[in-house]
Amino acid sequence: MAMTVLERAQPIRLPADPTARWALAATALAYAVLFAQPFVNTAQAWWNDPEAGHGLLLVPL
């Protein structure tokens, strides 16, 4: 019987190399800093603008 993709899926593990972990942490921090304000602006628009309120439905996805 053939294996499906779900049967072969493995959990994502953090890299064992400390340098790779620092690179991953720096990337995550840069992403958070760069996209914090646009995220806040979008969330405020979703919350306050009746025409954009349907955007709140995207959060659970």
N, CA, C and O atoms as a GROMACS GRO file, in nm:
protein
  244
    1MET      N    1   0.085  -0.117   0.000
    1MET     CA    2   0.000   0.000   0.000
    1MET      C    3   0.090   0.124   0.000
    1MET      O    4   0.189   0.129   0.072
    2ALA      N    5   0.054   0.222  -0.080
    2ALA     CA    6   0.133   0.345  -0.091
    2ALA      C    7   0.110   0.435   0.030
    2ALA      O    8   0.000   0.442   0.084
    3MET      N    9   0.217   0.502   0.070
    3MET     CA   10   0.206   0.595   0.183
    3MET      C   11   0.159   0.731   0.132
    3MET      O   12   0.197   0.774   0.024
    4THR      N   13   0.076   0.796   0.211
    4THR     CA   14   0.032   0.930   0.175
    4THR      C   15   0.125   1.032   0.238
    4THR      O   16   0.212   0.999   0.320
    5VAL      N   17   0.107   1.155   0.200
    5VAL     CA   18   0.190   1.263   0.254
    5VAL      C   19   0.170   1.274   0.404
    5VAL      O   20   0.265   1.299   0.477
    6LEU      N   21   0.048   1.257   0.450
    6LEU     CA   22   0.021   1.269   0.593
    6LEU      C   23   0.090   1.162   0.675
    6LEU      O   24   0.128   1.186   0.790
    7GLU      N   25   0.108   1.045   0.620
    7GLU     CA   26   0.174   0.937   0.692
    7GLU      C   27   0.324   0.963   0.706
    7GLU      O   28   0.387   0.916   0.801
    8ARG      N   29   0.382   1.037   0.612
    8ARG     CA   30   0.525   1.063   0.614
    8ARG      C   31   0.560   1.196   0.680
    8ARG      O   32   0.679   1.227   0.694
    9ALA      N   33   0.463   1.272   0.719
    9ALA     CA   34   0.489   1.405   0.776
    9ALA      C   35   0.566   1.392   0.907
    9ALA      O   36   0.535   1.308   0.991
   10GLN      N   37   0.666   1.476   0.922
   10GLN     CA   38   0.746   1.480   1.044
   10GLN      C   39   0.730   1.616   1.109
   10GLN      O   40   0.712   1.716   1.039
   11PRO      N   41   0.735   1.623   1.241
   11PRO     CA   42   0.725   1.753   1.306
   11PRO      C   43   0.847   1.840   1.275
   11PRO      O   44   0.957   1.790   1.253
   12ILE      N   45   0.824   1.969   1.273
   12ILE     CA   46   0.934   2.062   1.250
   12ILE      C   47   1.014   2.075   1.379
   12ILE      O   48   0.959   2.102   1.485
   13ARG      N   49   1.143   2.055   1.369
   13ARG     CA   50   1.230   2.062   1.486
   13ARG      C   51   1.323   2.183   1.473
   13ARG      O   52   1.362   2.221   1.362
   14LEU      N   53   1.358   2.240   1.586
   14LEU     CA   54   1.454   2.350   1.586
   14LEU      C   55   1.592   2.295   1.549
   14LEU      O   56   1.625   2.182   1.585
   15PRO      N   57   1.671   2.374   1.480
   15PRO     CA   58   1.806   2.327   1.446
   15PRO      C   59   1.891   2.310   1.572
   15PRO      O   60   1.876   2.385   1.669
   16ALA      N   61   1.979   2.213   1.570
   16ALA     CA   62   2.066   2.187   1.684
   16ALA      C   63   2.182   2.286   1.692
   16ALA      O   64   2.235   2.312   1.800
   17ASP      N   65   2.220   2.341   1.578
   17ASP     CA   66   2.332   2.435   1.571
   17ASP      C   67   2.293   2.568   1.635
   17ASP      O   68   2.194   2.628   1.593
   18PRO      N   69   2.367   2.617   1.735
   18PRO     CA   70   2.334   2.744   1.800
   18PRO      C   71   2.332   2.863   1.703
   18PRO      O   72   2.250   2.954   1.718
   19THR      N   73   2.420   2.862   1.604
   19THR     CA   74   2.422   2.970   1.506
   19THR      C   75   2.292   2.973   1.426
   19THR      O   76   2.238   3.080   1.399
   20ALA      N   77   2.244   2.857   1.390
   20ALA     CA   78   2.118   2.848   1.315
   20ALA      C   79   2.001   2.894   1.402
   20ALA      O   80   1.907   2.956   1.353
   21ARG      N   81   2.007   2.862   1.531
   21ARG     CA   82   1.900   2.908   1.621
   21ARG      C   83   1.900   3.060   1.633
   21ARG      O   84   1.793   3.122   1.633
   22TRP      N   85   2.020   3.120   1.643
   22TRP     CA   86   2.028   3.266   1.651
   22TRP      C   87   1.977   3.329   1.522
   22TRP      O   88   1.909   3.432   1.526
   23ALA      N   89   2.009   3.269   1.409
   23ALA     CA   90   1.961   3.320   1.281
   23ALA      C   91   1.809   3.312   1.273
   23ALA      O   92   1.744   3.404   1.224
   24LEU      N   93   1.754   3.203   1.320
   24LEU     CA   94   1.609   3.187   1.322
   24LEU      C   95   1.544   3.289   1.414
   24LEU      O   96   1.442   3.348   1.380
   25ALA      N   97   1.602   3.310   1.531
   25ALA     CA   98   1.549   3.408   1.626
   25ALA      C   99   1.559   3.550   1.569
   25ALA      O  100   1.466   3.629   1.584
   26ALA      N  101   1.670   3.582   1.504
   26ALA     CA  102   1.686   3.715   1.445
   26ALA      C  103   1.587   3.737   1.332
   26ALA      O  104   1.533   3.847   1.317
   27THR      N  105   1.562   3.635   1.254
   27THR     CA  106   1.465   3.645   1.146
   27THR      C  107   1.324   3.666   1.201
   27THR      O  108   1.249   3.749   1.150
   28ALA      N  109   1.288   3.591   1.304
   28ALA     CA  110   1.156   3.606   1.366
   28ALA      C  111   1.140   3.745   1.427
   28ALA      O  112   1.033   3.806   1.415
   29LEU      N  113   1.243   3.794   1.491
   29LEU     CA  114   1.238   3.928   1.550
   29LEU      C  115   1.225   4.035   1.442
   29LEU      O  116   1.146   4.128   1.457
   30ALA      N  117   1.302   4.023   1.336
   30ALA     CA  118   1.293   4.120   1.226
   30ALA      C  119   1.155   4.118   1.163
   30ALA      O  120   1.100   4.224   1.132
   31TYR      N  121   1.098   4.002   1.146
   31TYR     CA  122   0.962   3.990   1.090
   31TYR      C  123   0.863   4.059   1.182
   31TYR      O  124   0.777   4.134   1.134
   32ALA      N  125   0.873   4.036   1.312
   32ALA     CA  126   0.781   4.098   1.407
   32ALA      C  127   0.794   4.249   1.408
   32ALA      O  128   0.694   4.321   1.412
   33VAL      N  129   0.917   4.299   1.403
   33VAL     CA  130   0.939   4.444   1.405
   33VAL      C  131   0.889   4.508   1.276
   33VAL      O  132   0.824   4.613   1.279
   34LEU      N  133   0.919   4.445   1.162
   34LEU     CA  134   0.881   4.504   1.034
   34LEU      C  135   0.730   4.504   1.009
   34LEU      O  136   0.678   4.595   0.946
   35PHE      N  137   0.661   4.402   1.058
   35PHE     CA  138   0.519   4.390   1.028
   35PHE      C  139   0.427   4.423   1.144
   35PHE      O  140   0.306   4.403   1.134
   36ALA      N  141   0.480   4.472   1.255
   36ALA     CA  142   0.396   4.505   1.371
   36ALA      C  143   0.300   4.618   1.339
   36ALA      O  144   0.180   4.605   1.363
   37GLN      N  145   0.349   4.728   1.286
   37GLN     CA  146   0.263   4.843   1.259
   37GLN      C  147   0.159   4.813   1.151
   37GLN      O  148   0.042   4.848   1.170
   38PRO      N  149   0.195   4.751   1.038
   38PRO     CA  150   0.090   4.717   0.941
   38PRO      C  151  -0.015   4.623   0.999
   38PRO      O  152  -0.134   4.635   0.966
   39PHE      N  153   0.026   4.530   1.085
   39PHE     CA  154  -0.070   4.440   1.147
   39PHE      C  155  -0.165   4.518   1.238
   39PHE      O  156  -0.286   4.494   1.236
   40VAL      N  157  -0.112   4.610   1.316
   40VAL     CA  158  -0.196   4.692   1.406
   40VAL      C  159  -0.292   4.776   1.324
   40VAL      O  160  -0.411   4.785   1.357
   41ASN      N  161  -0.244   4.840   1.217
   41ASN     CA  162  -0.330   4.922   1.132
   41ASN      C  163  -0.442   4.839   1.070
   41ASN      O  164  -0.557   4.882   1.064
   42THR      N  165  -0.408   4.720   1.022
   42THR     CA  166  -0.508   4.633   0.962
   42THR      C  167  -0.610   4.589   1.065
   42THR      O  168  -0.730   4.589   1.037
   43ALA      N  169  -0.565   4.551   1.184
   43ALA     CA  170  -0.657   4.509   1.290
   43ALA      C  171  -0.750   4.623   1.330
   43ALA      O  172  -0.868   4.601   1.355
   44GLN      N  173  -0.697   4.746   1.338
   44GLN     CA  174  -0.781   4.860   1.372
   44GLN      C  175  -0.885   4.886   1.263
   44GLN      O  176  -0.999   4.918   1.293
   45ALA      N  177  -0.846   4.873   1.138
   45ALA     CA  178  -0.941   4.891   1.029
   45ALA      C  179  -1.050   4.786   1.035
   45ALA      O  180  -1.168   4.816   1.016
   46TRP      N  181  -1.012   4.661   1.061
   46TRP     CA  182  -1.111   4.555   1.071
   46TRP      C  183  -1.209   4.582   1.184
   46TRP      O  184  -1.328   4.558   1.171
   47TRP      N  185  -1.158   4.632   1.296
   47TRP     CA  186  -1.240   4.652   1.414
   47TRP      C  187  -1.332   4.775   1.401
   47TRP      O  188  -1.446   4.772   1.445
   48ASN      N  189  -1.280   4.883   1.341
   48ASN     CA  190  -1.352   5.010   1.340
   48ASN      C  191  -1.431   5.039   1.213
   48ASN      O  192  -1.527   5.115   1.219
   49ASP      N  193  -1.395   4.981   1.101
   49ASP     CA  194  -1.462   5.009   0.974
   49ASP      C  195  -1.566   4.901   0.946
   49ASP      O  196  -1.530   4.785   0.928
   50PRO      N  197  -1.695   4.937   0.942
   50PRO     CA  198  -1.798   4.836   0.917
   50PRO      C  199  -1.782   4.766   0.782
   50PRO      O  200  -1.822   4.651   0.766
   51GLU      N  201  -1.724   4.836   0.685
   51GLU     CA  202  -1.705   4.776   0.553
   51GLU      C  203  -1.590   4.675   0.551
   51GLU      O  204  -1.581   4.594   0.458
   52ALA      N  205  -1.504   4.678   0.651
   52ALA     CA  206  -1.389   4.588   0.654
   52ALA      C  207  -1.399   4.487   0.768
   52ALA      O  208  -1.306   4.409   0.789
   53GLY      N  209  -1.509   4.487   0.842
   53GLY     CA  210  -1.524   4.399   0.958
   53GLY      C  211  -1.514   4.252   0.925
   53GLY      O  212  -1.478   4.171   1.012
   54HIS      N  213  -1.545   4.214   0.801
   54HIS     CA  214  -1.535   4.073   0.764
   54HIS      C  215  -1.391   4.022   0.772
   54HIS      O  216  -1.369   3.901   0.775
   55GLY      N  217  -1.294   4.112   0.777
   55GLY     CA  218  -1.155   4.071   0.791
   55GLY      C  219  -1.128   4.000   0.923
   55GLY      O  220  -1.034   3.922   0.934
   56LEU      N  221  -1.211   4.028   1.024
   56LEU     CA  222  -1.195   3.960   1.153
   56LEU      C  223  -1.218   3.810   1.140
   56LEU      O  224  -1.169   3.733   1.222
   57LEU      N  225  -1.291   3.769   1.038
   57LEU     CA  226  -1.314   3.627   1.016
   57LEU      C  227  -1.188   3.555   0.971
   57LEU      O  228  -1.180   3.433   0.980
   58LEU      N  229  -1.089   3.629   0.922
   58LEU     CA  230  -0.964   3.568   0.876
   58LEU      C  231  -0.872   3.528   0.990
   58LEU      O  232  -0.787   3.440   0.973
   59VAL      N  233  -0.888   3.590   1.105
   59VAL     CA  234  -0.798   3.565   1.218
   59VAL      C  235  -0.796   3.417   1.258
   59VAL      O  236  -0.688   3.362   1.275
   60PRO      N  237  -0.912   3.350   1.273
   60PRO     CA  238  -0.906   3.208   1.312
   60PRO      C  239  -0.842   3.118   1.206
   60PRO      O  240  -0.795   3.009   1.239
   61LEU      N  241  -0.840   3.162   1.082
   61LEU     CA  242  -0.781   3.080   0.977
   61LEU      C  243  -0.631   3.083   0.988
   61LEU      O  244  -0.561   3.020   0.909
   0.00000   0.00000   0.00000
